[in-house]
Amino acid sequence: MRMPKISVRALKAFIAVYEEQSFSKAADRENATQSGMSTQVKNLEMRIGADLLIRSRKRFDLTPAGKIVYTEGQAILRHLLKAEKMVEDLQGDVSGSVRFGIIPTLTRAVLPLSIERFGAQFPGVELSLLEEYSGSLLRRVIDGELDFAVVPAGNLPPGTHATFIGRDREMILSRPGRFPDHAHLSDVPLSLLAGARLIVPSSQNVRRGRIEAALSAHGVHVADLLEMDGMLATVEMIGTTDWVAILPSAICHPDIRGTMRELHVLSHPPMTIDYNIVQKSEGPLSRAARLLADRITADTSEIVSAVPGVQSIGIREVGYSNK
């Protein structure tokens, strides 16, 4: 009996089943039938001569052979899609549409700069933006609703790939004169917050745990704690009350002059936040999406480097979550 050749369709089916942890969800993702996905995976296993998936505890795990096929299969699909994109790039002007997501931290200063600069250079590209927190954005990247998302560094779900774009510093933001012994843009210890009224994000935000852990580790007790997820609302409230917050410098950039709010660089201990651009691992971005990602990377570096004591780090590839 002649064994079928490994097909791109079979590789995509196998990868989708593992990443979605379901034949039905994989079928929806690949616009196929559930039985068709099952057949493709079986054909691939017959061609390889080994089982690729193991059902355990209501989930699919990869066999040793499955790990190899999954990793190499992703590389094959990436190269094929890269070839398609390279051919598209030969066609002339940059056009099309880009769907991207971004966390609220970067919408106050980085986003307006990037939109204006990108739009002036590539007026033929239609942009669609979604502002949400990282968990929701990552899910939308996996589902194909977004070409890429700009999120804080953290654990990546299977099937995604991240590129590091910058490192930011956490600041203490307050109204002018709230801390009279500490000048605007000066280095301050975390103990400055002892007895303060502190606004924090909700527990669903990854920064909440880091802030509470730092306060606990250094024995800093605040007078009041207010949970608020709206970053822009937090910034506005700080300008007119005694409430303070720990925020990344990127969202604090418009207050660099210290007229409406004062910034203090949290230095003892320093707290940092890394930003990544996350996309699906199975293929490269379109030319328009790639250029927009480059624009956001450059503007993020410019914004976070503008505050004294904050240094951005150049681009480096983070890699695949499944390795």
HUJORA-V163924 format. One record per backbone hydrogen bond with DSSP energy under -0.5 kcal/mol. NH is the residue of the N-H (numbers start at 1). CO is the residue of the C=O. E is the energy in kcal/mol with one decimal. If there is no record, write none. Layout:
nh=NH co=CO e=E
nh=NH co=CO e=E
This chain:
nh=3 co=1 e=-0.5
nh=11 co=7 e=-2.1
nh=12 co=8 e=-2.6
nh=13 co=9 e=-2.2
nh=14 co=10 e=-2.6
nh=15 co=11 e=-2.6
nh=16 co=12 e=-2.3
nh=17 co=13 e=-2.5
nh=18 co=14 e=-2.1
nh=19 co=15 e=-2.5
nh=20 co=16 e=-2.8
nh=21 co=17 e=-1.4
nh=22 co=17 e=-0.9
nh=26 co=22 e=-1.8
nh=27 co=23 e=-2.1
nh=28 co=24 e=-2.0
nh=29 co=25 e=-2.3
nh=30 co=26 e=-2.2
nh=31 co=27 e=-0.6
nh=31 co=28 e=-0.8
nh=32 co=27 e=-2.8
nh=37 co=33 e=-2.1
nh=38 co=34 e=-2.1
nh=39 co=35 e=-2.4
nh=40 co=36 e=-2.2
nh=41 co=37 e=-2.2
nh=42 co=38 e=-2.3
nh=43 co=39 e=-2.6
nh=44 co=40 e=-2.1
nh=45 co=41 e=-2.3
nh=46 co=42 e=-2.4
nh=47 co=43 e=-2.3
nh=48 co=44 e=-2.5
nh=49 co=45 e=-2.4
nh=50 co=45 e=-1.4
nh=54 co=61 e=-2.9
nh=56 co=54 e=-0.6
nh=56 co=59 e=-3.1
nh=59 co=56 e=-1.0
nh=61 co=54 e=-2.9
nh=63 co=52 e=-1.8
nh=67 co=63 e=-2.5
nh=68 co=64 e=-1.4
nh=69 co=65 e=-2.5
nh=70 co=66 e=-2.8
nh=71 co=67 e=-2.2
nh=72 co=68 e=-2.8
nh=73 co=69 e=-2.5
nh=74 co=70 e=-2.0
nh=75 co=71 e=-1.7
nh=76 co=72 e=-2.3
nh=77 co=73 e=-2.4
nh=78 co=74 e=-2.5
nh=79 co=75 e=-2.2
nh=80 co=76 e=-2.2
nh=81 co=77 e=-2.5
nh=82 co=78 e=-2.4
nh=83 co=79 e=-2.1
nh=84 co=80 e=-1.9
nh=85 co=81 e=-2.5
nh=86 co=82 e=-2.4
nh=87 co=83 e=-1.9
nh=88 co=84 e=-2.2
nh=89 co=85 e=-2.2
nh=90 co=86 e=-0.6
nh=90 co=87 e=-1.1
nh=91 co=88 e=-1.8
nh=92 co=89 e=-0.7
nh=96 co=124 e=-0.7
nh=98 co=126 e=-2.4
nh=100 co=98 e=-0.6
nh=100 co=128 e=-2.6
nh=101 co=148 e=-1.8
nh=102 co=130 e=-2.1
nh=103 co=150 e=-1.2
nh=106 co=103 e=-1.6
nh=107 co=104 e=-1.4
nh=108 co=104 e=-0.5
nh=111 co=106 e=-2.6
nh=113 co=109 e=-1.1
nh=114 co=110 e=-2.5
nh=115 co=111 e=-2.8
nh=116 co=112 e=-2.1
nh=117 co=113 e=-2.3
nh=118 co=114 e=-2.8
nh=119 co=115 e=-2.4
nh=120 co=116 e=-1.9
nh=121 co=117 e=-1.5
nh=122 co=118 e=-3.0
nh=125 co=122 e=-1.6
nh=126 co=96 e=-2.8
nh=127 co=125 e=-0.5
nh=128 co=98 e=-2.5
nh=130 co=100 e=-1.7
nh=132 co=102 e=-1.1
nh=132 co=130 e=-0.6
nh=137 co=133 e=-1.9
nh=138 co=134 e=-2.7
nh=139 co=135 e=-1.6
nh=140 co=136 e=-1.8
nh=141 co=137 e=-1.9
nh=142 co=138 e=-2.3
nh=143 co=139 e=-2.1
nh=144 co=141 e=-1.2
nh=145 co=140 e=-2.1
nh=146 co=140 e=-1.3
nh=147 co=99 e=-3.4
nh=148 co=99 e=-1.0
nh=149 co=278 e=-1.9
nh=150 co=101 e=-2.4
nh=151 co=149 e=-0.7
nh=151 co=276 e=-2.3
nh=153 co=274 e=-2.5
nh=160 co=157 e=-1.1
nh=161 co=279 e=-2.8
nh=162 co=319 e=-1.5
nh=163 co=277 e=-2.1
nh=164 co=316 e=-2.0
nh=165 co=275 e=-2.8
nh=166 co=275 e=-1.1
nh=168 co=273 e=-3.2
nh=170 co=271 e=-3.1
nh=171 co=247 e=-3.6
nh=172 co=264 e=-2.7
nh=173 co=171 e=-0.6
nh=173 co=245 e=-2.8
nh=174 co=262 e=-2.0
nh=178 co=175 e=-1.9
nh=180 co=177 e=-0.6
nh=182 co=179 e=-2.2
nh=185 co=263 e=-4.1
nh=186 co=183 e=-1.9
nh=188 co=265 e=-2.6
nh=190 co=268 e=-2.5
nh=192 co=189 e=-1.7
nh=193 co=190 e=-2.1
nh=194 co=191 e=-1.8
nh=195 co=221 e=-2.6
nh=196 co=193 e=-2.5
nh=197 co=242 e=-0.5
nh=198 co=196 e=-0.7
nh=198 co=224 e=-2.8
nh=199 co=244 e=-2.9
nh=200 co=226 e=-2.9
nh=205 co=202 e=-1.9
nh=208 co=205 e=-1.4
nh=209 co=205 e=-0.7
nh=210 co=206 e=-0.9
nh=211 co=207 e=-2.4
nh=212 co=208 e=-2.5
nh=213 co=209 e=-2.2
nh=214 co=210 e=-2.0
nh=215 co=211 e=-2.3
nh=216 co=212 e=-2.4
nh=217 co=213 e=-2.6
nh=218 co=214 e=-1.7
nh=219 co=216 e=-1.2
nh=220 co=215 e=-2.7
nh=221 co=219 e=-0.6
nh=222 co=220 e=-0.5
nh=223 co=196 e=-2.1
nh=224 co=196 e=-1.3
nh=226 co=198 e=-2.6
nh=228 co=200 e=-3.0
nh=228 co=226 e=-0.6
nh=231 co=229 e=-0.8
nh=234 co=230 e=-2.1
nh=235 co=231 e=-2.5
nh=236 co=232 e=-2.2
nh=237 co=233 e=-2.3
nh=238 co=234 e=-2.1
nh=239 co=235 e=-1.3
nh=240 co=236 e=-0.5
nh=240 co=237 e=-1.1
nh=241 co=237 e=-0.8
nh=244 co=197 e=-2.7
nh=245 co=173 e=-1.6
nh=246 co=199 e=-0.6
nh=247 co=171 e=-2.2
nh=247 co=245 e=-0.6
nh=249 co=169 e=-2.0
nh=251 co=248 e=-0.7
nh=252 co=248 e=-1.0
nh=253 co=249 e=-1.0
nh=253 co=250 e=-0.5
nh=255 co=252 e=-2.3
nh=256 co=253 e=-1.9
nh=258 co=255 e=-1.3
nh=262 co=174 e=-3.3
nh=264 co=172 e=-1.3
nh=265 co=186 e=-1.6
nh=266 co=170 e=-1.4
nh=266 co=264 e=-0.6
nh=267 co=188 e=-2.7
nh=267 co=265 e=-0.8
nh=268 co=188 e=-1.1
nh=268 co=269 e=-0.7
nh=270 co=267 e=-0.8
nh=271 co=266 e=-0.7
nh=273 co=168 e=-2.1
nh=275 co=166 e=-2.8
nh=276 co=151 e=-3.3
nh=277 co=163 e=-2.5
nh=278 co=149 e=-3.0
nh=278 co=276 e=-0.6
nh=279 co=161 e=-2.5
nh=281 co=159 e=-2.5
nh=283 co=280 e=-0.7
nh=290 co=286 e=-2.9
nh=291 co=287 e=-2.3
nh=292 co=288 e=-2.1
nh=293 co=289 e=-2.6
nh=294 co=290 e=-2.1
nh=295 co=291 e=-2.0
nh=296 co=292 e=-2.6
nh=297 co=293 e=-2.2
nh=298 co=294 e=-2.4
nh=299 co=295 e=-2.4
nh=300 co=296 e=-2.5
nh=301 co=297 e=-2.0
nh=302 co=298 e=-2.0
nh=303 co=299 e=-2.5
nh=304 co=300 e=-2.6
nh=305 co=301 e=-1.4
nh=306 co=303 e=-1.0
nh=310 co=307 e=-2.0
nh=311 co=309 e=-0.5
nh=316 co=164 e=-1.0
nh=318 co=162 e=-1.7
nh=319 co=162 e=-1.3
nh=321 co=160 e=-1.2
nh=323 co=320 e=-1.2
